[in-house]
Amino acid sequence: ELVRKRGACEYCGRKDTLNAHHLFTRSRKSTRWDLDNGVCLCVYHHLWGNFSAHKAPVDFHEWFIKRIGKKKYDLIRKKSNQSIQCDQLFRRKINILLENS
């Protein structure tokens, strides 16, 4: 929800049919709710287009690295490989972020 509130596809600028895409899979709890791991995309660039996050993941990651820089990309990737436990306090913080957005 917070990623979609960016208001436009970060690839093409389209403002409708917005989806939130996890750069690194949402199954990794360490970055599941990390906004740096989220990309706002139109449905075309998320799922359907020749250049989409799901149909061309290597090209998509290369674009994303150019967009944010290799250093920041590597920090997100490293964080996504860390193990964390998602306790109730963490979940409350996420809920507060959502309520205040």
C-alpha positions in Angstrom: 0.0 0.0 0.0 2.8 2.4 0.9 4.7 1.6 -2.2 1.7 2.2 -4.5 1.2 5.6 -2.8 4.3 6.8 -4.7 1.7 7.5 -7.3 3.3 6.5 -10.5 5.1 3.6 -12.2 8.7 4.2 -11.4 9.6 2.9 -14.9 7.2 4.7 -17.2 5.3 7.2 -15.0 1.9 5.8 -15.6 -0.5 6.7 -12.8 -3.1 4.0 -13.0 -3.2 0.2 -12.5 -0.4 0.5 -10.0 1.1 -2.6 -8.3 3.8 -2.9 -5.6 6.6 -5.2 -6.6 9.2 -6.6 -4.1 12.7 -6.4 -5.6 13.7 -9.4 -3.4 10.9 -11.8 -2.7 8.4 -11.0 0.0 9.0 -14.4 1.6 12.2 -12.9 3.1 10.9 -11.3 6.2 14.0 -9.1 6.7 12.9 -7.0 3.7 9.3 -7.8 3.2 8.1 -4.5 4.6 11.2 -2.5 3.8 10.2 0.4 1.5 13.6 0.3 -0.2 12.7 -3.2 -1.4 9.5 -2.0 -3.0 9.0 -0.7 -6.5 5.8 1.0 -7.7 5.0 -0.4 -11.2 2.0 -0.2 -13.5 0.6 -3.7 -14.2 2.3 -3.8 -17.6 5.8 -3.3 -16.2 5.0 -5.5 -13.2 3.5 -8.6 -14.9 2.7 -8.4 -18.6 5.2 -6.4 -20.7 8.3 -7.7 -22.5 10.3 -5.6 -20.0 8.5 -6.5 -16.8 9.7 -7.4 -13.3 8.3 -11.0 -13.7 8.9 -11.7 -17.4 12.4 -10.2 -17.6 13.8 -10.3 -14.0 17.5 -10.0 -15.0 16.8 -6.9 -17.2 14.6 -5.5 -14.4 17.3 -5.9 -11.8 19.8 -4.2 -14.1 17.5 -1.3 -14.6 16.9 -1.0 -10.9 20.6 -1.1 -10.1 21.2 1.8 -12.6 18.3 3.6 -10.9 19.4 3.4 -7.3 23.1 2.6 -7.6 25.0 -0.6 -7.0 25.9 0.3 -3.4 22.3 0.7 -2.3 21.2 -2.3 -4.3 23.8 -4.5 -2.6 22.7 -3.2 0.9 19.1 -4.2 0.2 20.2 -7.6 -1.2 22.4 -8.2 1.9 19.6 -7.2 4.2 17.2 -9.6 2.4 19.6 -12.5 3.1 19.5 -11.9 6.9 17.2 -13.8 9.1 14.9 -12.0 11.5 11.9 -12.9 13.6 8.8 -10.8 12.9 7.5 -10.1 16.4 4.4 -8.2 17.5 6.3 -4.9 18.0 7.6 -5.0 14.5 4.0 -5.7 13.2 2.7 -2.8 15.2 5.3 -0.5 13.7 4.1 -1.5 10.2 0.5 -0.9 11.1 1.4 2.5 12.4 3.1 3.3 9.1 0.1 2.2 7.2 -2.3 4.2 9.4 -0.3 7.4 9.1 0.2 7.2 5.3 
